[in-house]
């Protein structure tokens, strides 16, 4: 471990911190989620103001088929639904992608009902300042997010991209009869968004991306991958197989990029794995997830003190390593552009 830390420190010392900027896209992961509760218009707007190239809404659907932004279709982790007596009888248990989940689910509520809820910070122990905003914001729809993007584009004079993720699309289709692929294409068409606009569509599942590829009209698609797991809609497949040279060639038949966990891109000592090289050979870009500034989420060599909530420049330095590895974009919970670090 000591040798790995030494190598990582040497790599960082030889690399200017500003290396994370330039061509590498900055994708605001759920908005500026270190500064406002995630997946709120306030978090998205703050991320845009801090220079994000894209904002990332995770999409689920209401009972009346409206796309809304939540990291999960279960609502109690990020809203006050559990404290609302009028919805006590809506508590359910569902098996989602093989995991039993208990709570309140977006697909069991109409949009009008969800409008009465207010958002709250998902991890207040690590982000206590965000909890000050609990109760202030509603759950946004995709249409409202696009309206915000357009307003901020008019204000700033720059293009701002949209990077939605389809959450649990196979579960919702097979168990609830809700087709996120259809709903997303419907909304993009109604909102006047075309493949010429800065849009990526991402999923951890394979089938929805293949359907999007087959149906057109040509939006850029991103296959998400994670260590030690596999796509929920392909139980016999592992992501490790998908990121082999042979697997990447198959992914390239329907996707334009892969979104990979940082641990799949960088070794513990900070040197790159073969993933970016192999992906490029297959014609795929690589976007890395997720940079977070708190010590809790950083490798030991990049932490600032012992407090898991403390922030330093570790995320910026990690971004520099990813840039050097050839990553084309990076998901970040906090601002990267304009930050000065020693």
N, C-alpha and C positions, 0 to 999 in steps of 0.2 A: 504493500500500500504506500509506504513512504516513497518508493521509487516512482510510483504512478503520480503522486502529488508533485514530486520534483519535476518530472517531465511536463506535467500540466502547467506548472508555474513557469517553466522555461519557455513553453510555447506561447503563453500569454505575454511574457515579458518581451518577446520578439515581435509581437503583433500589435499594431496601433488599435486602440479601442474603437476608433472611428470606422474600422473595417466592416462593422455591421451595417453601415448605410450604403447608399449607392444603389446597385441593381437588386439587392435582396429585398423582396417585398416584406412589409411589416403588416401582419394580419392581426387585427385586434381581437383577441380571443374572448368572445362573449362581451365585447366592448372593453372599456378601460376598467377591468374587473378588480384591479387593486384599489380603485378609488371610488367606485360606486357599485351598488349591488348589480350583479351580472344580468345580462339580457334585459336591460331597461333602456329606454330612449336616452336617459341621462348618461348611462355608461357608454352608449354608442356615440353620442355627441361629444363627450369628453375625449374619447379615443380619436375621433376625427380632428378635433381641435389640436390634439397633440401630434398630428401628422401621420396617423395610420393610413396605409394605402388601401386596405380592405377592412371591413368589419364582418364579424362572423356570428350570425344568428343560428342557433340550433332550432330546428323546426319540428313541432308536433301539431296536432289538430284538435279542435273542439268537436263536440258532438254535432254541431251544425256546420262542420266542415270548413272552418276558418283556420288558416295557418297562423300559429302564434309562436313566439320565441321563448322556449324553456329548455334547459339542458336535459331534463328528463320529462316524460309525460306524467310522472308522479310529482305532485305539486307542493307537498308539505315542506320540502327542504328549502324552497325559495319563495314561498308565499305564506300568508297568515291563515290559510284555509283550515288548519287544525283547530284554530281558536274560534271558528265561526259556528255557533250552535245550529244555524239553519242548514248547514251542510254535514252535520254529524252522521246522518244516515247514508251519505255517499261514500263512506270509507269502504274500501274493497281490498281483496287480496287477488293478485294476478301473478301468473308465471310469465316473466318477460325474458326472452332469450335464455331460458333455462334457470332463471333465478326467481325465487318467490319474493314478491314485493307487496308490502301492505301500505295503504295510504289512500290518497285522493288523486284521481287521474284526469288529465285534461279532456280526454275523449268522453268523459261522463258529464261534462259541463257544457252548457251553451256559452257563446261569447258574452252574452248579456250577464250571465251568472258570474263569469270570470271577471267582468268589469268591476264587480263589487269587492274583489280581493285586492290586496296590496302586497308588493314584493318585500322580501327581507334578505339580508346577507346570508349566504349559504355557509360560510366558514367564519363566524364572528370571533372565534378564538384566535385565529391568525390575522383577521382583518377587522379588529374592533372599531376602527374609524368608520368603516362602511356601515356598521350597525346604526350609526346616527341617522341614516337615511331610511331605516326600516319604516314601512307604512306610508311612504310618500308617493310611490310610483305604481302604476298599473302594469299588467302584463301586456306587452305590445304585440300587435299583429304584424305580419310581413308587409302589408300595405302601408302601415304607419312607418315602418323602418325605411321603406323605399321613399316615402314622402320626406322623411328627415334627410336622407342622403341627397335628394334633389335640392332641398333647401340649403344644405351646407355646401353643395357644389356651387349653387348660385352665389352664396356669400363669399366663398373662398376662391372661386375661379379655377378649381382643380377637380379632376375626376376622382371619385371615391368608389371603390369596388365593393361588391357584395359576394359573400363567400358562405352560403347557407349549407348546413348539414342536415340530412334527413335522419331523424332519430327513430330507431326501432321500426323501420318501414315494413318489414315482413310480419312482425308481430301485429302491427296495426291493421294490415291488410287481411291476414288470416283469422284474427280473433275479433276484430272490431269492424271489418268491412270498410276500412278507411284507406284509400290509396294515396299515399303522400306524393308519389310520382305524378299522378294525374292532377292533384291539387296544386303542386308547385308549377307545373307547366301551364295550368289554367291561370294562376295568379301572375306569372311572369308575362304571359300574353296580355292579360287585362291591364297590367301595369305598363305595357309598352316596352318591356325589356327584351332585348334581342341578343343573339350570340356575339354581336359586335360590341356590346357593352362589357365592362370589366366584371365578369361573373365567373366564379368557380362553383361547382356543385359537388359536395363530398358525401361519402358514406363509408362506414365500416363494412357494409354488406356489398355483395357482388351483384346480385340480381337487379336491384334498382338502378345501378349504374349501367348495366347492360341494356336495360329497358330504355333508359334515357338515350343511350347511344343509338339504339335501333329506331327510336321514334323521332330523333332529332329534336330541335333543328340545329344542333351543333354546339351547344354549350360545352365549355371545358369541364371535364370530369376528373375527380380526384378520388383514388382508392386509398382509404385510410388503413393503416396497419399498426399493430402493437406487438410488443414482445410476449411470447408465450400464449398467444390466443389465436383465435380463428374467426372468420365471419359467421355471424349467427345463422345466416341462411344457407351455409355450406358446412354442416357439422363435421364432415370428413376432411376439411381443408384447414391448414394452419398458415398463419401469416408468414412464418419462417420459410415455408415452401414458396409462397407467393413472391418473396423478395429474393429468391435464387435467380440466377440468370434466366433459366427456363421459365420460371414463374413470372418474372417481370415481362418477358416477351408475350405471355398470355394476357397480362394486365394491360399491356400497351395496345391490345386489340380493341379495348373499349374505353380506356382512360388516357388522360393527358399528363397526369402527374400522380405521385404517391405522396400521402401525408404520413410521415413516419415519426414515431417516438424518438426523442433525442438519443436514447440509449441504443437505438438501432443504427445511428449515424456516427456517433463518437464512441470510442472505447473509453474505459475508465480513466486512462491517462491523457485523454484529450485528442488523441490521434484519430483520424477518420477510419471507419470500417470501409468495406468495399461497396457499400450500398449505393452511394451517389454515383460512383463510377459505373456500376452495373446498370443502374437505372438510366443513366444518360446513354449507355450503349443500346438500350432498348427503346430510346426515344422518349423517355419519361423525365420530367422535372421532379425535384424532391422539395417538399415543404416540410419543415420540422415542427413538432409540437412537444411540449409547450414551455416557453420561457416564463418563469415566475420569479419575482425579485426576493421573496422571503427565503431565509436560510433553510426553512423546512423543505424546500423543493430543490435546493442547490447541492452539488457535490461538495464534499468537505473542504476541498482546496479553495473553493470560491465563496465560502461563507464569511459573514462579518460578525464575529463574536459567537456567543453560545445561545442567545435568545432565538428560538425558532421563528419569532415574528419579525426579527430585525431584518432590515433591508440594506444592501450595499450596492455594489456594481457587478455582482456576480452574474446577473442575467445579461448585462451588456457584454461582459467578457466572454460568456458562453456563446452569445450571438456572434462574436468575432470569430470564434472557433468554427462555428457552423458556416459562416461566410467563407472562411478559408477552405472548408471541406467541399465547397461548391454548391451549397444549398441555395435554392432559388427563392425561397420564402420562409418566413418563420412566424409561427403563432406566438403571441405575447400577451400576457395578462396586464402588462403595464407599458408605459411609454418607453421607446428606445431612441427615437429621433430627438435630437436636441439635448440629450443628457450628456454632461461632461463628467468623466470619471478619471481618477488618477491612473 
